[in-house]
């Protein structure tokens, strides 16, 4: 199938994709502006709260840049960066309407994300071509997608971004 010469990113497209993502078991939906064989991968990742993204990193062949760029177009996500042992080394809240709305990760950084608002949409950019069999190197200590304890894992990552207020913290 040949791509059209012009592709628009519209509010109605986002709305339709959010509705579709809400109906899936994975609670997310991708929308590609590229063909898998293209060198520049550009796509929307539409996410609903509770989706589980198994921690992974991207390792590319020599001559292919392994960066990943995320720009939040709608809603909010938490980006979680980990070391090889699965320990969180950094977390960033990214919001479409906030001070921090995007992040670029260098090749080889283990990461996951957690959805902080319904109907969150990220524009992702990375170098291709996309090769599903070797695209992700997963951290093996985390459960595969669809496992029974994925929800518990998501809740633990959410706790990095949602802190209950105590009387003392309000006065600080």
Secondary structure, 3 states (H helix, E strand, C coil): CCCCCCCCCCHHHHHHHHHHHHHCCCCEEEEECCCCCCCEEEEEEEECCCCCCCCEECCCCCCCCCCEEEEEEECEEEEEEECCCCCEEEEEEEECCCCCCEEEECCCCEEEEEECCCCEEEEEEEECCCCCCCCCEECCCCCCCCCCCHHHHHHHHHCCCCCCCCHHHHCC
